[in-house]
Amino acid sequence: MKFVLTLLALAAGLLGQSLAAKTPIDGLQLPPGFTAEVLVEDLNNARAMAMADDRTLFVGTRDAGKVYALELEDGKVTARHTIASGLSMPSGLAYRDGSLYVAAISQILRYDNIQDSLSSPPEAVVVTDKLPSERHHGWKHIAFGPDGWLYVPIGAPCNICDPGEPYASIQRMRPDGSDMQLVAAGVRNSVGFDWNPADDSLWFSDNGRDMMGDDIPPCELNRVSTVGEHFGYPYCHGSSVSDPEFGDRQQCAASTAPAVEFSAHTAPLGVHFYRGEQFPARYRKGSFVALHGSWNRSKKIGYQVLWVPINGDQAGEPEVFLSGFLDGETTLGRPVAFAEMADGSLLVSDDNADAIYRIRYVGGSN
């Protein structure tokens, strides 16, 4: 009996080590005064997040086809629920007036009165089923803007092509799915955007095209200053890289240049303006950007969270905020998206380690 108990204890210890090794939490690096902890692990393909309030966090996926709900108490997960499964890349989530909105390629679905029915989710209401059905860049980030409209990107269904509208754009619609309107054109594949609370301007990430080498073209962070303006794709990449198939210099001059150019293949996804009061005040004047990391570069790049200082329509030099997701050429994690807890903690999802991290500031007065 003693031998059996010893074996059980050893197995439990090895299991604990295995779970602990699943995330790169011990190697994550932050500025002085900040700390990171695992909010949840073994949450398959954790990706998009939507915070309903301080007690419910919704999590979407791309590859797993599932939407989860996490019940929270005192910043800890007390229960998990599967809200939906078998969906087509439900990568975008938004919460509004008691309803959860889920983007699943060609559809946006709505789950009403969701917080009161986590254990027995309601049938989905179809908000729209008229979005393009291509899976190439078909997964979508969604969010409600300060104007009350639902914003949704429609990626180019290719690496490089000229597909025409509504592809390669950011659109908006009313909450019932009606009256779709163009917000920004020439956007290859945006998987994250947010509004600057200082002036309600829309800032979005955009992934640059592939197959032009390791170092061009850049990925981007952009600011919408005029509804309907064109950001270059497929003719121009970054501020000055003409596409070898579709571009010329005149088209670069006619396009809106990025606010920030990131290194090629870094894959910026989530964008988040910090609104809480826990972090030092300087972090309320800029945006966090998650670099998901490269998949087709000779040496890997990205795999970190940046903070970009922003003053009006001008962005400063990005600073590394959270790193430790890459060990040489070994991928330990891939940051995707953000959510903010009521106490000002910042949540970061990691679809490689199936985890969500909670970032807190514990360094004293801010």
N, C-alpha and C positions, 0 to 999 in steps of 0.2 A: 504493500500500500504506500509506504514511504517512497519507494522507487517511482510509482505512478505519479504521486504528487509532485515529485521533483521534476519529472518529465513535463507535467502540465505547467509547472511554474516556468520551466525553461522555454516551453512553447509560447507561453504568454509574454515572456520577456522578448523573445525574438519577434513576435507579432507587434509588440509595442515599438521595437526598433524599426521594423518595416514601415509602420505607419508614420513614425517620426521622420524617416528618411524620405517619405513620399513627397514632402514639401521641402523647399530650400530655406525654411524659416531661420535656421541657425546661422545661415550665411548672408542673410539680407542685411544691407547696409543703408543707413539713413543719416541725415544731418544730426549733429549733436542735439540732444534733448528729445529726440523722437524714439519710439519703440514700436516694434511690430510683433504681432501675435497671430496665430491661426484662429480665425473665427469659426471656420468649418473646413473639413477635409473630406476626401472621398465623396465629393459631390460631382458626379460625372459631367465633365466638360463645362464646368461653371464659367459663365461668360457675361452676358448682359445682366444688369441689376436694376431694380426699381424699388425704392424704399417707400412703403405706404405710410408708415409712422414709426415710432420708436419700438414697435412690437412685431412688425412684419416686414420681411425682406423677400422680394420675389427675384428669382434667378432664372435666366433663360440660357439656352445652349445653342450651338450650331450643329454639331455632329450627332449629339445624343437624341435630338428630337423631343426633348422634354422641357417642361417648365416646372420649377420647384418653388415652394414657399417655406421660409424658415421663420419659426416663431422665436422671438427674442425676449429676454428678460435680463435687465442689468448688463446689457451688452454681450450676453451669452446666448447660444442657440439652445432652446429647450425642446424643440420638436421640428421635424421635417415632414413635408407633405409633397406629393407629386400632383400638381394641378392639371397637367396635360402630358400626354405622351403620344408618340407616333406622328408628331407634327413635322413639317418640312422646314428644317433649319430655323427654329424659333429664336432668332438671335437678337431681336429687339423687344424691349418691354417698356411700357409707360403706365403710370398709375394716375387716375384722376377721378375724383368724385365717387369713390367707392368701387370703381371698376378697374380691372387690369386689361390693358391692351397688349396684344402679342402680334408681332410681325412674323409671318411664316411664308416667305417667298412671294407668292402672288396674292396672299390674303393678309388682312389685318382682322384679328379676332378680338372679341371683347367678352370678359368674364365679369358679370355684374355681382354686386354684393359679395365680393370675393372673400373679404376678411372674416365674414360670419359663416363661411362655408368651406374652410380650408380642408376639412376632413372628407367632405362630399361636394366637390366642385360642381358648379352649374354647367349646363350645356353652353357651348360658345355661341355668341351672336356674331354673325359675319358683318363686320363694318364695311369692308370692301373685298371683292375677289377679282378686281380688275387690274391689279398690278402685273407687270411682266412675270412670266413663269420660268425664265432661264435661271439655272442654279449658279452659273458662273457669275460671281459678284452679286448673287441674288439675295444673300442674307442681308438683313437690314437693321440698322439702329433706328429707333423711333423715340420721339420726345415731344411733349407739349411745350410750345413757346409761350412767352409772356402775353402774346395776343390770343391765347386760347386755342390756336390751331394745332393740329397734329402734323409734325414734320417727319418726312420719310425720304431717304435717298434711294435712287434707282441707279445702280452701278452699270458700267459698260459691260455687256455680255461677252467679253473677250479681253485679251491682253491689250491689243491696240486695234481699233476699228473706228468707223464713223457711223454709228448706228442711228443717229437722229433721235429726236425727242420721242418718248420721255426719258430715254437712257442717258447715262452720264450727267445726272442732275440731282438736285435736291428739290423736292416738291413739298407742298403743304396741302392739307385738306381740313374740312370741318370735322368735328368729332364724330359725326355720323357717316363720314366717308364721302361726302359730297363736295363739289366745287374744287376739284384739284387745281392747284396753281403752281407755276414755276417760281422757284426762289433763287436758284443758282444753276447755271449751265456750265459745261466744260469740266465736270467733276468726275474723274475716272471711277473712284470707289471710296466713298466716305463711309466709315464705320464708327463715327463718333462726332458729336457736336454738342455745343452748349452755348448759353447766352451770358454775356458779361453783365452781371447785375449792376455795374456802374452806368451802363447806357443801353442795355437790352440788345446790343449787337450780337449777331450770330457768328460764332467761330467754329470751323469744322476742320477735321483732318482729311487728308486725301493721300492715297497710296499711289506712288509713281509706277509707271509701266515697267515691265521686265524686258530682258533680252537685249539690253544696250550695254552690258558690261557691269562690273562690280560697283562703279562709282557714279554712274549717271543713269537716269535722271534723278533729281532729289524727290523725296517725299515732302509733304507740305502741311502747314497750318495756315488756314485762310480766314479772312474776315469779310463778311458780306456787308458792303456799304450801300449798294443799290440793288433792289429786287430785280432779278433776272440777269445780272451781270455774268460775264463769261470768264471762266478761270483757266482756259487754255486747252484742255484735252479735246481731241487727240492731236491738235496742231502744235501746241507748245507745252513744255513741261518745266515746272519751276518758273523762274523769271526770264530765262533766255535760252533754253535748250529746245531747238526746233526738232520736231519729230522727223526721222529720216524718211518716213513714208508719207506723212500728211502735212508736214509743216513748212513754214518759211518765216523769215524774220519779221515780216509785216504782221503776221498773226501773233507773234510774241508781243509786239508793241501794242496790239489791240486788246490783249488779254489782261485781266487783273493779276498782278504779281502776288505771290504768297507773302503773308506776314512773316513767316519763318520757313526756311528751307532746312529740312533734316537730311541726314546722309541717305543715300540711295539704299533701298531695301530694308530700312529700319521698320517699316510698316506701322505708322502711327494709327492707333485705333481710338480708344476712349479719350475724350476731352472733358475736363471738369473745372469750373470756376468754384473755388472754395467759398462757402457762405457762412461757415460756422465761426465760433469765437475761441475755440480751444487752441488752434495753431497761432503762432506769432502773427502780428498784424500784417506783415509784408506778404503773407501767403493769400491775403484777401485782395491782392492787386495783381492777379495773374491766373494762369491756368495750368492744371496738371495735364500731361499728355502721356498715354501709355504706348510705349514702343514694343509692339508684339514680337518683333525680330524677324530676321531674314530666313528665307527657305531656299534661295537659289543663288547664293553668293559663295565665292571660293573660301572666304573666311566669314564667320557669322558676325552679325552686327545688330545692335538694337537691344532688346531684352532688358529694358529698364523703364523707369518712370521719370520723366523730366518735369521740372516746373519752369514755366515761361513767364517772366515778369511782363506785365502789359500796362501801358499808360495810354488811355484813349485808343486811337487806332494804331498805335505803335507797339511792337513787341520787342523785348530786349533779348539778350543772349540766354538761351536755355541753360538751366542748371540741372545736373543729375540729382534727383531726389531719392529714388529708391533703386538699388542695384543688387546684384548677387544672384541673378537668374541665369547667368552663364558662367561656366567654369572652363576656360579655354574654348574648346569647340564642343563641349558637352552642355546640352540644354537642360537646365534644372527647373525652369519655369518660364511662362510667357504671360506677362501682364496684359489685360484686355480692357477692363472697364472700371468705372468708379461709382460709388454711392456714398452718401454722407449720412452718418447717424445723428440723432437728435443732440447728442453731447458734443458734436463736432469731430468725432473720430472719422477718419477716411477709410473706406473699404476699397480694396483692390482685388479683382478677380484674376484667377490664373487658370486658364483652360488646359494647360499642360500638366499641372500638378493636381488638378481637380480640387482647387482650394480657393478660399477667400481669406485675405489678410485684413486685419484691423490695425490701422496706423494711428497711434496716439502721441500727443505731445505731453511729456512729463518733466520737461526741463525747467519748470518754474514760471515766473511771471512773463507774460508776453505783452 
